[in-house]
Amino acid sequence: MKLLNLSKLFSFFYCFFIFITPLKSADTIDIWKKENKGNKIEKKQTNQNQKNEKLSINKDQNIIKEISILNELREEDRNKNLFGLYDPDENNLNLNIWVNSDGNDIKDTFLRINKLKLSRTAEEFFEKVIMTYAYPPKSNLTNEEFLSLKINWLINNKKDKQLENFLNKNNNFLEKKKIIQYLVDKSIAKADISEACNKSEFISKEIKDSYLEKFKIYCLIFNDRKEEARLVYDILMEEKLSDSFFEKKINFLLGIVNKPDNLIKDDNLLNFYLSSITIPNFKYEPNEKTNNYIWEYINSANLITLEDIKNKEKIKNLELAANNNTLDKKKIFDIYRRIQFDINTLINAENIYQSLDGIDARALIFQKALITENPENKIKLLVLLKEQFKKDNLSNVYSEYMSEQLEILEQENLSDSYKEILVKNIISNEEAKLGKIKYDDKILHKSRILRYYTEANTPSQKTQKDLENIYKKIKRNKKYFFSTKDLVLIESLEADGFKIPKDIKHKELSQKYTIPETLINLIKNEELGLLSLKFVEIIGEDDANILDPETIYFITNILNKAKLTKLRNKVLISSLPFRR
């Protein structure tokens, strides 16, 4: 069994001086082994034990719940400066998940996570936990500081929908104007002024911010409400929140003055936008220091022109902007098409490109790849072009283009080595569906038992019956061994109240693992928030469907112990089923 992520686990817990002993495929246990007669004598059980063995019919009763008034988010709690998006019980959490944790530990964990490009699974996990309504830790992290960490993460990861929901669900807080300006600037950068003005409706009377107030005045003009704009503008002047640049631009837009001011200001997006709409035949030369939002705006508003194809300095700036995702990457390849080469240079591109500068070399190889029809030769050129982009630290410009070109190639007659190149360089869409589940009753963890987790409203009675019937069939296969993923499913079912067949030796199998005491202590200390962040780190950049079985077991086992079954279910659904 290839362990893709096991090294990650070892390194992660090295600091705790605790080592994990994984279950290897060779360490199988005979689950058909009969018990000794002496062991068959059952001890008399208490009424409580008998009660615990009964299957709960209702799914909601399958999860062991701690009865606490803090598990319910009441209106009075919302008024105690609690900020978030999700009620605690949505994910088996409570209002105290951070209270017992050291704020410094939380800050350090956030810092490490922010350095990762989280997978879809880890990102969803992270968002659910940090955006749950909860009290802040008692030490080393104030409510305001904690909220700032969360909002900064949402902004940096472009969670626009979540940010809007946050504004709708939460009353005044210190970071409110930061969110609003982010949403406003994001829409202006797309040249969608109507949408930007809609976002400005979030600006409340309590917010006194010069930038947002100025934009609100412009929106009144944009929506042909100039008289209102004048009144608000006068108030802005009285409050000394205006400046001479804004006054000149607004006076022209209001029709107070007839001659536009030709001054261009690029210290922020609003000033730049006002410059672009008030100056006839507006021209602007961006550079490496230009604000990303301004790059996006001039791209969206089609303000980028390249009349002189020999202007290498400008092309370099455009390449850098595309690499930083502030310029449409297709524009770079459009520029490469315009660079002219004679026919002899094109024919001998593979020998000549090394004598050219970076831009011309990339343009030459790009053009040669366009006219090459042989699939394997085209792949060679695409790989060569990849190296040229990588050489100048511009890989991000090219990765999507290369993936698109490889996807459209006919693969039937390609050798294995070229097929391998395709696999390595075609970018999979993480947002795409994992595929339709195909159940296989010959393998326990891929069987229709999984419907309890993958299909809503699957009756518990049916799942219990499926477990018993499928287990009987599997038991007939004497060569069948109980895998790590089988153990994951069985332990999860047991945690949810299902009766597990006695001759499944899952308790013995579980002894092959040593759970780090550090994480156990987090559960005992009711630090469920910090515990969840540890799992975000473990999953990291790997989606659940590619995690090795040992990592999946480790995660689900701890989540079962912490009674975080709803979060656990997300891991189960992504990692266990076979998908077409």
Buried (B, 14 or more C-beta within 10 A) or exposed (E): BEBBBBEBBEEBBEEEEBEBEBBEEEEEBEBBEEEEEEEEEEEEEEEEEEEEEEBEEEBEEBBEEEEEEBBEBEEEBBEEBBBBBBBBBEBBBBBBBBBBBBBEBBBEBBEEBEEBEBBBBBBBBBBBBBBBBBBBBEEEBEBEBBBBBBBBBBBEBEBBEBBBBBBEBBEEBEBBBBBBBBBBBBBBBBBBBEBBBBBBEBBEEEEEBBBBBBBBBBBBBBEEEBEEBBEBBEEBEEEEBBEEBBBBBBBBBBEEEEEBBEBBBBEBBBBBBBBBBBBEEBEBEBEEEBBBBBBBBBBBBEBBEBEEBEEEEBBBBBBBBBBBEBBBBEBBBEBBEEBEBEEEBBEEBBEBBEEBEBBBBBBBBBBBBBEBEEBBEBBBBBBBBBEBBEEBEBBEBBBEBBBEBBEEBEEEEBEEEBEEBBEEBBEEEEEEEBEEBEBEBEBBBBBBBBBBBBEEEBEBEEBBEBBEBBBEEBBEEEEBEBBBBBBBBBBBBBBBBBEBEEEBBBEEBBEBBEBBEBBBEBBEEBBBBBBBBBBBBBBBEBBBBEBBBBBBBBBBBBBBBBBBBBBBBBBBBBBBBBEE
